[in-house]
């Protein structure tokens, strides 16, 4: 009787681990899609602006780096949430 309970508990633990891994994977995947697209758009528009007005390259570059850093912070938040889900 106790062996059956132990087997059932082990199977449910494996299922819970599998579900947790799926949730963690989806969290980091979906949480990094928007920042990746945002970074691509930011850099694209910055290069377009520098191409139109090369004299303003230093100002545009500064703003671009700030925008990329803020977009990347969103991906880092997603990573933190995924790690919390995985280990807590």
Secondary structure, 3 states (H helix, E strand, C coil): CHHHHHHHHHHHHHHHHHHHHHHHHHHHHHHHHHHHHHHHHHHHHHHHHHHHCHHHHHHHHHHHHHHHHHHHHHHHHHHHHHHHHHHC
